[in-house]
Every structure is written in structure tokens, then in C-alpha cells.
Amino acid sequence: MATDFHSSIRSRDVIARVQPGLRDELRQKGLEWGAPIFVRIFKESKQLEVWMEVEAGSRFRLFKTYEICTFSGALGPKLKEGDLQSPEGFYFVTPERMNPSSRFHLSFNLGYPNAYDRAHQRTGSALMVHGSCVSIGCYAMTDGGIEEIYALAGAALRAGQPFFRVHVFPFALADERLREHQDSPWQGFWENLKEGYDYFERAGRPPNVRVRAGRYVFD
């Protein structure tokens, strides 16, 4: 994985092309180019949200919602290499996980398996958000979508954000939606995810996420 996430001609050309329009859109929403970002993904509705910090320590503001072109599998977490299932959980992306030379236009690696996945012996590798609208376990965007997301992420990382968080949910985890899925084998897992979902809904900032005794914990 390239450590300079603007190192390819493709990525430099993309950023030069999309940056002016994104700056205008950001300005209209009271946001700045290079502000820290936070990403939420919802499988069922095929939506990827990009949130941005208005100022240091403030609540994050929704900048834009992108349609996910496709993902693999069904609702529920990824369990093992080759199950063609897209993951759910709490992930983060460092500069080293940005790929400006992806076979799928542009991409970033979610960092699956994370500490929770490893604690549950889940396996897999190279789980991405990328372009090209094809998936064998990843979250695939249109090329136009990944160009904007990649540019915003790159700007935030270059401006000093050490990593950005990506929270992946089966759906918006409101109480009534969980009740609709009360017979799912993933009910307990989703209830744990809901703790992190509710934290952001309440505080407007993504929580610090750790794993203790095989569960996600948040502060």
C-alpha cells in the first residue's frame, strides 16, 4: 500500500479536478477543505455518509451522502476469508491504508480484521472502499463517488488528521429497526454496534473504540 496517497498521476489528476467544486460545496455548508472527516456506512440503504468537523472539538456536520454502488453478501458481519461478505463494525484508516494506484480506480483499506474481529477469529484481508462498482467483499462506489471521498480524506490526512474512522452498520440502529430484526442471529452483535451508533447520535462526535472481553467499548 502506498504511503504517499497522492503519489499516482491518477490521484493527483483526480484531486486537481474535483477540489474546486468540493471547496465550493464545503463553503456553502460552513465547512473547510482539510477539516477532519468521519465516515458512516449503512448496508441496507447502500449509503455512505461523509461527516466533517466544523471546528476543533465541535460536533461533526454531515457534508454529503453517497450511494454505494454495490457490496457483497447480506446483512451481518464478515466471518472468514472467501465468504464474499462485506464487514460491519468500527474501523479506521491511516495514510498507509490509502491506495492511489488501486485496480479499482482509487481505494482505502478499512483495516479488517480489527481487534474485535481477531478476538472472534474472523479472517480476511484487503477489505476496501473503492471505485469501479464491483465487489467481492468490499464497498464499491462509482468512480465519481470515490474520487470525492478519497479527495476529502486525503485533504484531512494531509492537514494533520492522523486517521479517520469508518463505522459500518447494517442499517440505522434505531430501537424499532432492531426490533424488526429480533430473530436475527446477529441481534447481540448489532446491539453492541448500537452503543457506538448511539454515542455519535448523542455527542455528534465519533467515540474512541476499544475491545474488552470480546465486546466493543466506547468512550
Backbone hydrogen bonds, N-H to C=O, Kabsch-Sander energy under -0.5 kcal/mol:
donor,donor_aa,acceptor,acceptor_aa,energy
5,F,3,T,-0.9
7,S,4,D,-1.8
12,R,8,S,-2.2
13,D,9,I,-2.6
14,V,10,R,-2.7
15,I,11,S,-2.5
16,A,12,R,-2.2
17,R,13,D,-1.7
18,V,14,V,-2.7
19,Q,15,I,-2.1
22,L,18,V,-2.3
23,R,19,Q,-2.7
24,D,20,P,-1.8
25,E,21,G,-2.2
26,L,22,L,-2.9
27,R,23,R,-2.4
28,Q,24,D,-1.9
29,K,25,E,-0.8
29,K,26,L,-1.0
30,G,27,R,-1.5
31,L,26,L,-2.9
35,A,32,E,-1.9
38,F,51,W,-2.1
39,V,165,R,-2.5
40,R,49,E,-1.9
41,I,167,H,-2.8
42,F,47,Q,-2.7
43,K,169,F,-2.4
44,E,170,P,-2.9
46,K,42,F,-0.6
46,K,43,K,-1.4
47,Q,42,F,-1.9
48,L,66,Y,-2.8
49,E,40,R,-3.4
50,V,64,K,-2.8
51,W,38,F,-3.3
51,W,49,E,-0.6
52,M,61,R,-2.7
53,E,36,P,-2.3
54,V,59,R,-1.1
58,S,55,E,-2.6
60,F,204,G,-3.6
61,R,52,M,-3.3
63,F,50,V,-2.7
64,K,50,V,-1.5
66,Y,48,L,-3.5
68,I,46,K,-2.6
69,C,67,E,-0.5
69,C,140,A,-1.4
70,T,140,A,-1.7
72,S,138,C,-0.6
83,D,80,K,-1.9
86,S,72,S,-1.8
89,G,168,V,-1.8
91,Y,89,G,-0.6
91,Y,166,V,-2.6
92,F,110,L,-0.8
93,V,164,F,-2.8
94,T,92,F,-0.5
97,R,94,T,-1.7
98,M,95,P,-1.6
99,N,107,S,-3.1
102,S,99,N,-0.8
105,H,102,S,-0.7
106,L,104,F,-1.7
107,S,99,N,-1.7
108,F,129,V,-1.9
109,N,97,R,-2.6
110,L,127,L,-2.8
118,R,114,N,-2.6
119,A,115,A,-2.0
120,H,116,Y,-1.3
120,H,117,D,-0.5
121,Q,118,R,-1.8
122,R,117,D,-3.0
123,T,79,L,-1.4
128,M,126,A,-0.7
129,V,108,F,-2.1
130,H,139,Y,-1.9
131,G,104,F,-2.1
131,G,106,L,-1.2
133,C,141,M,-1.7
134,V,131,G,-0.6
139,Y,128,M,-2.7
140,A,70,T,-2.6
140,A,138,C,-0.7
141,M,130,H,-3.7
146,I,142,T,-2.5
147,E,143,D,-2.0
148,E,144,G,-1.4
149,I,145,G,-2.3
150,Y,146,I,-2.9
151,A,147,E,-2.0
152,L,148,E,-2.5
153,A,149,I,-2.6
154,G,150,Y,-3.0
155,A,151,A,-2.2
156,A,152,L,-2.0
157,L,153,A,-2.5
158,R,154,G,-2.5
159,A,155,A,-1.6
160,G,157,L,-1.2
161,Q,156,A,-2.3
164,F,93,V,-1.9
166,V,91,Y,-2.9
167,H,39,V,-2.5
168,V,89,G,-3.2
168,V,166,V,-0.5
169,F,41,I,-3.1
169,F,167,H,-0.5
174,A,172,A,-1.9
178,L,174,A,-2.0
179,R,175,D,-2.2
180,E,176,E,-1.5
181,H,177,R,-0.8
181,H,178,L,-0.9
182,Q,179,R,-1.5
184,S,181,H,-2.2
187,Q,184,S,-1.6
190,W,186,W,-2.9
191,E,187,Q,-2.2
192,N,188,G,-1.6
193,L,189,F,-2.2
194,K,190,W,-2.4
195,E,191,E,-0.9
195,E,192,N,-0.7
196,G,192,N,-0.8
196,G,193,L,-0.7
197,Y,193,L,-2.2
198,D,194,K,-3.4
199,Y,195,E,-1.6
200,F,196,G,-1.7
201,E,197,Y,-2.2
202,R,198,D,-2.3
203,A,199,Y,-3.1
204,G,200,F,-2.6
210,R,217,V,-2.6
212,R,215,R,-2.7
215,R,212,R,-1.4
217,V,210,R,-2.7
219,D,208,N,-1.9
